[in-house]
Structures are given as structure tokens and as C-alpha cells.
Amino acid sequence: MQLSPSQIPPEVSRITKTFENAGFEAWIVGGCVRDLLLGRKPKDWDVATNATPEQIQGLFENTFYTNEFGTVGIVNEDVEDESLKVVEATPYRVEGKYSDARRPDSVIFSQKIEDDLKRRDFTINALAYNTAGELIDLYGGIQDIDAGLIRAVGDPIDRFEEDALRILRAVRISAELNFAIEASTKTAMQQCATQLGKISKERVRDEFVRIIGSTQPMAALVLARELGILQYMAPDIEQGIGVEQNQAHSFDVFEHNLRSLQHAADKGWDFDIRLAALFHDVGKPASRRWSDEKRDWTFHGHDVIGARMAKKALGDLKFSRETVEKATKMVRWHMFFSDPDKVTLSAVRRIIANVGRENIEDLVKLRICDRIGTGRPKEQPFRLRKYQAMIDQALRDPISVAMLKIDGKRLMEVTGEKPGPRLGWLLHALLEEVLDDPARNTEEYLDTKAKELAALSDADLQSKGQEAKEKKEQAEQADLDEINKKYFVN
């Protein structure tokens, strides 16, 4: 496993060389070194140095303090890559006790990189590399990368008691890299799990977001459940464990929700869809009732109950109002496509009004996740394709006189016509003009054409209006035929 200085972006190399030219040390450290060794693009860049915060700020024009522990943000201007816009530089440091399991009581700056590396969380993150090509690995991090293992630096109990968020971080890194967690580290995570109660909801949320956004969220949440830490992220999800469903499902509610989430991850779908997939059936345990008539379980109203539960759970985790609102809508309306007898075009229009035009495609994707989560093999059966065709029909701009750059009031002003049938015939005749040539849909053209048409007799004008209606119907049918052809539902 080799690294080359050429792998370091120029924006980062410029910063480390500025330190070196001023007589300081500068090492690229942590997760970015690990990601380079794995051939992954780092999400951010961290530099450790023996310069003090004041000295760091003196070397660069655009900087800011990011926390009370000495970290300085160095701003790279005119950079498009988000990961390079701010590079964090932190003095080597030795940390005191962690009384609150969140942050050190004291920090002492050091002159030795070794002091900095021994305070880090996992061996795979306790790596340092410089632009001269030197790599420091004091704790076997490269060996653990090769083995696909997450192992705490030193005593794992000490590491997790220092900062309990490292417990969630281990689960998240496991999901992102598909790594296993070393046995003694895993045991310590379980033993220290209650320390997570001291961590702020915002910090828990941030790790939860990255777990859900990883490639293996299902495995991560199963692991979190095993270790007793899922309750600190999504306690309501645990209520589905062992809750059997009806015959349409192969799994209990817990596994069904996780499998639905995993399908969204497999598809690379957006975070909002993943979040809704995880919570979509959270209301089932509370709504489950046995039906003697059906000889099966029923879950009437679980979508309403689930929306209420999701809103509270996501609010507790301090998600943004926009995220909570969208997830709640998706959970509330996820059952819309489950009953084919109730899905009419007018019903589709109502659901679009309920969830918003911007969310309707995501609702279809959630329905796909729900279906796959049952254990059924087909992702898009004919019924679902039909629903998608109906959505396209409902979303398309209707062919009507409302499309015209003229209305009845303007027509009366231009032509002197009074309210009555002739006004309708005029509008339809003008619509025919626009269907023939959309470029004619201007106020100037339609004003002029309206005056010409208004000179026609009632019979001639009615005939033209009827011809326009027929052409409108033909155009609408052609649109619908194209939509149905697109989804193979002709």
C-alpha cells in the first residue's frame, strides 16, 4: 500500500509547504490519509503542525478559528472542490480528562507529532503523511486497513470514555468502508453505550445522517441494535423488532424498514428517500390488530401514526424543518399506491397536491423501496408503471384555452363581444391557431386574429370552434399515448 506526494492536491501541498518554509512541521493526518491509502477521495483535509494557532494565522491571509482547541480553518479561495475550500490545521496537542464524555477539560500544545497521534480514535485514522513522502504509522493502521478492521488506539474503553461519539463513528466508518470492528473495540463500544446519553442531539444526528447516507446502512443499523446504541439514534425503529406482518411480507417490521432503506442505498437515491424508507412503517407496531375475518394482521392508520412518530423523532434529532416536513409527508402518504382500485387520475392529482409536485417522484421511489422491502422480487410491476404514467398525465400542462396569451376579458375589449357562446367559440378557434403553430401564442397575434374571427357569422364561428375542440382532443390523446408508450402500459 503506497502513497505518492502527487496524490496530495496542490491546494493542500501549498499549505504544508508554507508551514515548512516558515520552519514548522506539517503533516496531513487522519481520515484523509486513510482514504488516500484506500484509493478513495477524501471528504476533507486535516493538517497537524507544531505551530501555535497564532502562528498559523500569521502565515495565511484568510483564516478563522473553528473551536477552542486550537483548530484554525485555512480558506482556499476560488476553489470549486468543496473538500478543499477549507483545510483545518491543528497544533499537535495533549488532551486532559474528558469529564463530560464529549470534550477534553484541557488542551496542551505539543512539539511532537507522536503526542497528537496517540490521542486519535482508531488506528486507521492515526496516520500521518507529508509532502516529502514520509508516512508515520505508530499503531498498525496500515495493517488494519489491509485487514478491513476498525480498532481503537490503545485501550478502547479509554477512547470511548473520552468521547462517546466515537462509538457511533465506528459504526459509521464500518458502513462507509465495509470494515469489521475488532472484537475488543466492539466489546468496549457495548460497555460504554450509555455514555451516548451525554452527547448532544446535533452530534448524534450528524453521525446518523452519514450512516443513512452510506452504502451499507442496513448492516450498520443492525450492528447498532446489537450494541445497544440504536436507541440513541432512532429508538422508534426498534419497536418493530419481532412484530410480524401480514402474508404479503416476508420480514418483521424492523427488518422490512431496514431492507427498504437498503434498497434506496443500493439505488444511490437521495438522503430524503432513505430517511422516509427507514421510517415509513414506524407506525405499524402501534396500529397492529388481528382480524378474525381476514385471519391475518391489519395495520389500519399506520401511515398517519407513523407520520406523527417520524415528525417527533426527527425533530428530537434537530433535523431542519424542511427535512422533517418532507419525511413526514412521505411517510403519511406512502400507502397511496397500494390500492389500485382507488387510484384514479383525480386521486393522483390530489396526492400531488398533498405531497407537492417536487416530491411526487420521490414518493414513487419510496413505494418501490417499500415493495422490495417485503421480499418481493419485482421492483416495477405493471401496476407501478401504470401509476407512473398517471403521474405524468397529472403533471403535464393540460391543453386548454388557459394556455392562451389572451382571456375572455381581453377578447371582449378587443372585439366588442358580449359574454355568451360566441366568446367560447372564439377562444377555441384561437387555440386551434396556437396548436398549429405555438409561435402564434402572443398577445399581438391573438388580438389581431380575434378581430378577424369576430367578423364571422355565428354558424361559421361555431364551426371553427368545434373543429378546434376536435383538434384539442386529438392532441391530448397523442400526449397520453406517448406517456403510456413510455411506461409500456398501452
C-alpha positions in Angstrom: 0.0 0.0 0.0 1.8 3.1 -1.3 1.3 6.8 -1.2 2.8 9.4 -3.5 3.1 13.2 -2.9 1.5 13.6 -6.3 -1.8 12.4 -4.7 -1.9 15.5 -2.5 -3.9 18.3 -4.1 -1.9 21.5 -4.9 -4.2 23.5 -2.5 -3.1 21.2 0.4 0.5 21.0 -0.7 0.7 24.8 -0.8 -0.4 24.9 2.8 2.0 22.3 4.1 4.9 23.9 2.2 4.0 27.3 3.7 4.5 25.8 7.1 7.8 24.1 6.2 9.2 27.2 4.6 8.5 29.1 7.8 10.4 26.4 9.8 7.4 24.4 11.1 6.4 20.8 10.7 3.2 19.9 8.8 1.6 16.5 8.4 -1.6 15.5 6.7 -3.4 13.4 9.2 -6.4 11.3 10.0 -9.2 10.1 7.7 -7.8 11.8 4.6 -4.6 9.7 4.8 -6.7 6.5 5.3 -8.9 7.4 2.3 -5.8 8.0 0.1 -4.5 4.6 1.0 -7.8 3.1 0.1 -8.0 4.9 -3.2 -10.9 7.0 -2.1 -11.4 10.7 -2.5 -11.1 12.4 1.0 -14.2 14.3 2.1 -12.0 16.9 3.9 -8.3 17.6 4.7 -6.6 18.0 8.1 -3.1 19.2 8.8 -1.3 18.8 12.1 1.6 21.1 12.9 3.9 22.3 15.8 2.9 25.9 15.1 0.5 27.6 17.5 -2.9 28.9 16.4 -1.5 32.5 16.4 1.5 31.4 14.3 -0.8 29.5 11.9 -3.0 32.6 11.4 0.1 34.7 10.9 1.2 32.5 7.9 -2.1 32.7 5.9 -4.2 35.6 4.7 -7.7 34.1 5.1 -8.2 32.0 8.3 -10.7 31.6 11.1 -10.8 29.8 14.5 -13.1 26.8 14.3 -13.1 25.8 18.0 -11.4 26.4 21.4 -8.9 23.5 21.0 -6.6 25.3 18.6 -8.1 24.3 15.2 -7.7 27.0 12.5 -9.6 27.0 9.3 -7.4 28.0 6.3 -9.5 29.2 3.4 -8.6 28.3 -0.2 -10.2 31.0 -2.3 -11.6 30.4 -5.9 -11.7 26.6 -5.4 -14.7 24.6 -6.8 -14.0 21.4 -4.9 -15.9 21.6 -1.6 -13.4 19.4 0.2 -10.6 21.9 -0.5 -12.3 25.2 0.3 -11.3 24.9 4.0 -8.3 22.9 5.2 -8.2 22.6 9.0 -4.8 23.0 10.7 -4.5 22.0 14.4 -1.4 22.2 16.6 -0.1 18.9 18.0 -1.8 18.5 21.3 -2.0 16.5 24.5 -5.5 16.4 26.0 -6.6 16.2 29.6 -9.5 14.3 31.0 -13.0 14.1 29.4 -15.3 14.8 32.3 -18.4 15.0 30.1 -17.6 12.3 27.6 -17.7 14.9 24.9 -14.7 17.2 25.0 -11.3 17.5 26.9 -11.2 19.5 30.1 -7.9 21.0 28.9 -5.5 21.0 25.9 -1.8 21.4 26.0 0.0 22.2 22.7 3.0 19.9 21.9 6.0 19.8 19.7 5.8 16.1 18.8 3.5 14.5 16.2 3.6 11.3 18.3 1.6 13.1 21.0 -1.0 14.1 18.5 -1.4 10.6 17.0 -1.8 8.7 20.3 -5.0 10.8 21.2 -6.8 9.7 18.0 -9.7 7.4 17.9 -8.9 4.4 15.6 -5.6 3.0 14.2 -6.7 3.6 10.6 -7.1 7.3 11.5 -3.8 7.6 13.5 -1.7 8.0 10.3 0.4 11.0 9.3 1.9 11.8 5.9 3.9 14.7 4.5 4.7 16.0 1.1 8.3 14.5 1.3 6.6 11.1 1.1 7.1 10.1 4.8 4.4 8.0 6.4 4.0 7.6 10.2 2.0 4.6 11.4 2.6 4.0 15.2 -0.4 1.7 15.9 -0.6 -0.7 12.9 -3.2 1.3 11.0 -2.0 0.1 7.6 -2.2 -3.5 8.7 -5.8 -2.9 9.9 -6.7 -1.2 6.6 -5.4 -4.3 4.8 -7.4 -6.5 7.1 -10.5 -4.3 6.9 -10.6 -3.7 10.6 -11.6 -0.8 12.9 -9.5 -0.9 16.1 -9.3 1.7 18.8 -5.9 3.3 19.5 -4.7 1.9 22.9 -7.3 1.0 25.4 -10.8 1.1 23.7 -12.6 1.9 27.0 -10.4 5.0 27.4 -11.1 6.1 23.9 -14.9 5.8 24.2 -15.0 7.3 27.7 -13.1 10.3 26.3 -15.6 10.9 23.5 -18.7 8.7 23.4 -19.5 9.9 19.9 -16.6 7.7 18.7 -18.9 4.7 19.3 -21.3 6.0 16.6 -18.3 7.0 14.5 -17.0 3.4 14.5 -20.4 2.2 13.2 -20.5 4.9 10.6 -16.9 4.1 9.3 -17.8 0.4 9.3 -20.8 1.2 7.0 -18.8 3.6 4.8 -15.8 1.3 4.3 -17.5 -2.1 4.8 -15.0 -2.8 7.5 -15.5 -5.1 10.5 -15.0 -3.9 14.1 -12.2 -5.6 16.1 -13.5 -7.7 19.0 -12.2 -5.8 22.0 -13.2 -2.5 20.4 -16.7 -3.8 19.8 -17.0 -5.1 23.4 -15.9 -1.7 24.7 -18.5 0.1 22.5 -21.2 -2.1 24.1 -19.9 -1.4 27.6 -19.7 2.4 27.0 -23.0 2.7 25.1 -24.8 4.6 27.9 -22.3 7.4 27.6 -24.0 8.4 24.4 -26.8 9.9 26.5 -24.3 12.7 27.3 -23.8 13.6 23.6 -25.8 16.4 22.0 -28.6 15.5 19.6 -26.9 17.5 16.9 -23.7 15.5 17.0 -25.7 12.2 17.1 -27.7 13.4 14.1 -24.6 14.2 12.1 -23.3 10.6 12.5 -26.8 9.2 11.9 -27.0 11.2 8.6 -23.7 9.7 7.4 -24.8 6.2 8.4 -28.0 6.5 6.4 -26.0 8.0 3.5 -23.5 5.2 3.5 -23.5 2.2 1.1 -24.4 -0.3 3.9 -26.9 1.4 6.2 -28.8 -1.8 7.0 -25.8 -3.6 8.3 -24.8 -0.5 10.3 -28.2 -0.2 12.0 -28.3 -4.0 12.7 -24.9 -3.6 14.4 -26.1 -0.6 16.3 -29.0 -2.6 17.6 -26.7 -5.4 18.7 -24.5 -3.0 20.6 -27.4 -1.2 22.3 -26.8 2.1 20.6 -29.6 2.3 18.0 -31.9 3.7 20.8 -29.7 6.9 20.8 -30.4 7.5 17.1 -33.8 6.1 16.2 -35.4 4.4 19.2 -38.8 4.0 17.5 -37.3 1.8 14.8 -36.5 -0.8 17.5 -40.2 -1.2 18.3 -40.6 -3.1 15.0 -38.3 -6.0 16.2 -40.3 -9.2 16.3 -43.5 -7.5 15.0 -44.8 -10.0 12.5 -46.7 -8.6 9.5 -49.4 -10.0 7.2 -48.9 -12.6 4.5 -47.7 -10.0 1.9 -44.5 -9.6 3.9 -41.5 -12.0 4.5 -40.0 -10.0 7.4 -40.9 -8.3 10.6 -41.4 -4.6 10.7 -37.9 -3.8 11.8 -36.2 -5.8 9.0 -38.7 -4.6 6.5 -37.9 -0.9 7.3 -34.2 -1.6 7.1 -34.4 -3.5 3.8 -36.5 -0.7 2.3 -33.7 1.7 3.4 -31.0 -0.5 1.9 -32.7 -0.7 -1.4 -32.7 3.1 -1.6 -29.0 3.0 -0.8 -28.4 0.3 -3.4 -30.0 2.6 -5.9 -28.0 5.6 -4.8 -31.1 7.6 -4.1 -31.2 10.8 -2.2 -31.0 11.1 1.6 -34.6 12.2 1.9 -35.8 9.0 0.3 -33.6 6.9 2.5 -34.9 8.6 5.6 -38.5 8.1 4.6 -37.8 4.5 3.7 -36.4 3.8 7.2 -39.4 5.4 9.0 -42.2 4.6 6.5 -43.7 1.8 8.6 -42.6 3.0 12.0 -46.3 3.3 13.0 -47.1 -0.4 12.4 -46.4 -1.7 15.9 -48.8 0.8 17.4 -51.5 0.1 14.9 -51.3 -3.7 14.6 -54.6 -5.5 15.1 -55.7 -9.2 14.5 -58.5 -9.7 12.1 -60.6 -12.8 12.6 -62.3 -12.1 9.3 -59.0 -12.0 7.3 -57.2 -14.4 9.7 -54.3 -12.0 9.4 -52.8 -8.9 11.0 -54.0 -5.4 9.9 -52.3 -2.1 10.3 -55.0 0.5 9.6 -53.9 4.0 10.1 -50.2 3.1 10.4 -49.3 5.8 7.9 -51.0 8.5 10.0 -49.5 7.3 13.2 -46.1 6.8 11.5 -46.1 10.4 10.2 -46.6 11.7 13.7 -43.9 9.5 15.1 -41.4 10.4 12.4 -42.1 14.1 12.9 -41.3 13.8 16.6 -38.2 11.5 16.1 -36.6 13.8 13.5 -37.5 16.9 15.5 -35.7 15.4 18.5 -32.6 14.8 16.4 -32.7 18.5 15.4 -33.2 18.0 11.7 -34.1 21.0 9.7 -37.8 22.0 9.3 -37.6 21.2 5.6 -36.2 17.7 6.2 -38.8 16.9 8.9 -41.7 18.2 6.7 -40.7 16.2 3.6 -40.1 13.0 5.5 -43.4 13.4 7.4 -45.3 13.9 4.1 -43.6 10.9 2.5 -44.4 8.6 5.5 -48.0 9.9 5.7 -48.8 9.3 2.0 -46.6 6.2 1.3 -49.7 3.9 1.1 -51.2 5.9 -1.7 -50.2 3.5 -4.4 -51.1 0.3 -2.5 -54.8 0.0 -3.6 -55.2 0.0 -7.4 -59.0 0.3 -7.2 -58.7 3.7 -5.6 -56.1 5.2 -7.9 -57.8 7.5 -10.4 -56.4 10.4 -12.2 -58.2 12.8 -9.9 -56.8 10.9 -6.9 -53.3 11.3 -8.4 -53.9 15.0 -8.7 -54.9 15.1 -5.0 -51.8 13.2 -3.9 -49.6 15.6 -5.9 -51.3 18.5 -4.1 -50.7 16.8 -0.7 -47.0 15.9 -1.1 -46.1 18.6 -3.6 -45.0 18.4 -7.3 -41.4 18.4 -6.2 -41.9 15.3 -4.0 -44.1 13.1 -6.1 -41.3 11.2 -7.9 -39.6 10.6 -4.6 -42.9 9.1 -3.3 -42.9 6.6 -6.2 -39.3 5.7 -5.3 -40.4 5.2 -1.7 -43.1 2.9 -2.9 -40.5 0.9 -4.8 -38.4 0.6 -1.7 -41.4 -0.5 0.3 -42.2 -3.2 -2.2 -38.7 -4.5 -2.4 -38.5 -4.5 1.4 -41.4 -7.0 1.5 -39.2 -9.6 -0.1 -41.0 -9.5 -3.5 -38.7 -9.9 -6.4 -40.1 -7.3 -8.8 -39.3 -3.6 -8.4 -41.7 -2.2 -11.0 -44.6 -4.4 -11.8 -47.2 -3.3 -14.4 -49.3 -1.7 -11.7 -46.5 0.6 -10.6 -45.7 1.5 -14.2 -49.3 2.4 -14.6 -49.2 4.7 -11.6 -46.1 6.5 -13.0 -47.9 7.0 -16.3 -50.8 8.5 -14.4 -48.5 10.9 -12.5 -47.0 12.1 -15.8 -50.5 12.7 -17.1 -51.4 14.6 -14.0 -48.3 16.7 -14.1 -48.4 17.6 -17.8 -49.7 21.0 -18.7 -53.3 20.5 -19.9 -54.2 21.5 -23.5 -56.8 24.2 -22.9 -57.7 27.8 -23.6 -55.9 28.7 -20.4 -52.7 28.2 -22.3 -53.5 31.3 -24.5 -51.9 34.7 -24.0 -55.5 36.1 -24.1 -58.5 35.6 -21.9 -62.3 36.3 -22.2 -62.0 39.7 -20.7 -59.3 40.8 -23.2 -61.3 39.3 -26.0 -64.3 41.4 -25.1 -62.2 44.5 -25.0 -60.6 43.7 -28.4 -63.7 42.5 -30.3 -66.6 44.1 -28.5 -68.2 40.7 -28.0 -70.5 40.1 -25.1 -70.5 37.1 -22.7 -72.0 34.1 -24.4 -71.4 31.1 -26.7 -69.5 33.2 -29.3 -66.8 34.0 -26.7 -66.2 30.3 -26.2 -66.1 29.6 -29.9 -63.6 32.5 -30.3 -61.3 31.1 -27.6 -61.3 27.6 -29.1 -60.7 28.9 -32.6 -57.7 30.8 -31.3 -56.5 27.7 -29.5 -56.5 25.9 -32.9 -54.2 28.6 -34.3 -51.8 28.0 -31.4 -51.9 24.2 -31.7 -51.0 24.6 -35.4 -48.1 27.0 -34.5 -47.1 27.6 -30.9 -45.2 30.7 -32.0 -48.6 32.4 -32.6 -49.3 32.4 -28.9 -48.5 36.1 -28.4 -50.8 39.0 -27.3 -50.2 40.9 -30.6 -51.1 37.9 -32.9 -54.1 36.8 -30.9 -55.5 40.3 -30.7 -55.3 40.7 -34.5 -56.7 37.2 -35.2 -59.5 37.7 -32.7 -60.8 40.7 -34.6 -60.8 38.7 -37.9 -62.7 35.8 -36.3 -65.2 38.1 -34.6 -66.4 39.2 -38.1 -67.6 35.7 -38.9 -71.2 34.6 -38.6 -72.4 32.6 -35.7 -72.5 29.4 -37.8 -69.1 29.9 -39.2 -67.6 30.8 -35.8 -69.3 27.8 -34.2 -67.9 25.5 -36.9 -64.4 26.8 -36.3 -64.8 26.4 -32.5 -65.9 22.8 -33.0 -63.0 22.0 -35.3 -60.6 23.4 -32.6 -62.2 21.2 -29.9 -61.7 18.1 -32.0 -58.1 19.0 -32.7 -57.5 19.6 -29.0 -58.9 16.2 -28.2 -56.6 14.6 -30.8 -53.6 16.4 -29.4 -54.4 15.4 -25.8 -54.8 11.7 -26.9 -51.4 11.9 -28.7 -49.8 13.1 -25.5 -51.4 10.3 -23.4 -50.4 7.7 -26.0 -46.8 8.9 -25.7 -46.9 8.7 -21.9 -48.4 5.2 -21.9 -45.8 4.1 -24.5 -43.0 5.4 -22.3 -44.2 3.1 -19.4 -45.2 0.2 -21.6 -48.8 0.4 -20.5 -50.6 0.7 -23.8 
